[in-house]
Amino acid sequence: MICEEISDFAQALPPMSALAGLDYGDKTIGVAVSDGMRQVATPLETIRRGRKFTQDAEALLSILTKRAIAGIVLGLPRNMDGTEGPRCQKTRAFARNLTRLTDLPITFWDERLSTVAAERALLEADTSRAKRADVIDHVAAGYILQGALDRMRHL
C-alpha cells in the first residue's frame, strides 16, 4: 500500500515498530532503519543494484524481514522547484513494483538536499573520500528517514 500522505502512513503502522528509509538511486539503494520507538534513524547499509528489479527487491526484503520492519519511507528526489521529473517517476515505479511483493505500507519523503547534508556530515567527521563513497547512500537514507520520523512525531 502506497500512502501519499505521511499522516495516512503513520495511521497504517502498528505501534512500537521499526521503519526503513531508502535512498533509491540508479546504482545503489541506501538503507537506514529506525528503532522501535521511531525516535532515531540509523544508517545501515548500501545495496548495490543488480540488473533486475527482483534481485534488488530480494536483497531489500531480506533486510526488512530480518529487522522486523513495519513500513518503508522512500526518498522522493524532487527538483529544487518542487516539481517531479524522471527520477521521481523511477522512484514511484520502484514503489509500485515493491507493493507487488510486500504488504508493508510505503510513503515518500522529499529528499532534496539529503545527499548534500550527508556529505557535509561526513566531511565534518573527517571521513576519507573512499569511505564517503561507500557510505554516502545509506547516510542519506538516514537523513530521509529521520525527517519522516520527526514529522510523524508532530502529527
N, C-alpha and C positions, 0 to 999 in steps of 0.2 A: 504494500500500500504506500503510495506516494502522498505525502502531506505538503501542500504548497505553503501552508501557514505553520509557523513554529508552534502556535498555540494548539492547533489540531494534532500536531506531532506529540506534544507534551501530554495531551489527554489520551493518546493511543498507547502510551508506555505504562508498563507495570511499575508500581512503586519500588524504590530501592534496587534499581537495576542499572548496570553499566551501559554506556553508549560508545559507539565508534565514530571517529571523524575521519573522513577520507579526502585526500588531495589527489584528485584524478587527473592524470596527465597522459601525454602521448606515449611516453616510455616507462613511466612508473606510476604506482599508486602509493601515496604516503598514508600510513595508518597510525592513528592515535586512539587511545582508549581513556575512558573516564573511570573513576571509582564508582562504587555502587550508590553513593550518596549524591553523585553528579556534581561534585564540587570542583574537581581538578582534572584537567586533561593532561595525559602523559603521552609524548611521542613514543611509538612502539617500534615500527619497522617500515621499510620501503619494499614493496613488491615490484620486482622487475617484470614489466608486462611481456606476455608472450605474443604469439601471432594470432591467437584465437581468444575470443571472449571467454570461452569455457575454461581455459587454463587460468585466466585472471580470476574468474569467479570462484573456481575451485580453491585457489590459494587464499582468497579473501574469506570465503565461507568457512574454511578450516580455522582461521584465526578467530572469526566471530563465534564459532561453536565452542572452541577451547576456552574462550574468555567469557562465555555466557552473556554475550551482548544482546541487548533488548531493542536497539534501534540504531539507525545509521544517519549521520549528518554528513552530507556530501557537499563539498565546496563548489559553489557555482561561480565560474570565472566571468563575471560581468565586465563589460567595457567600463572605462573610467566614467563615462557619462551615464552609466546605469543601464544601457541597452544590452541586449543579448545577441552575441554573434555566434559564429560557427563552433567555438569551443564550448559555449553553453549548450548548444544543440547536441554535441557529442556527449557531454556530461548527462544531459537529460535522457539520451538514448541508453547510456550505460545504466542509469537508474531503472528505466523501463525494463531492460533486459534482466536486471538483477531481481526485479519483482516476480519474474517467472520462476526463480529458483529459491526464493525465501519469502516468508510471510512477515519479516521484520519491517516495521514502519521506517520509511525513508523521508528525510526532509532535506531541503537545500539551505545553505548559508552563504551569504555573499562573501566571497574570498578575496575581494580586491585588496591588494597590498599585503596579503598574508605571507607570501614568499619574501617580500621586502622586509617585513617585520622579523621573520625567521632568520633571514640573512643578517640583519642588524644585530639580533641577539647572539648569533653565533660569532660574529665579529667581535662583539663586546666580550665574549667569553674566550677570545683569542684562539678560536678553533682554526686549525690549519685549512688551507684551501682544499686539499684532498679529502679531509674529514667532512668539511662543509658539503662537498658534493655528494658524499654518502648519506648524509642525514637531513639535508635541507627539506626533502619532500615530507618526511614524517614529522619534522618540527613544524612545517607549515600546516600539516593536518592537525597538530596540537593547537595552533592558533585558531583554526577554523572551529574545532570542537569547543575550545574554551569560550569563544564568542557566543556560540549557541547555548552553552551551559549557563553563562552569565545572563543571557536574555531570558532563559526559562525560569531562572530564579526570581525574576521580576514580573512574571505573568500573574 
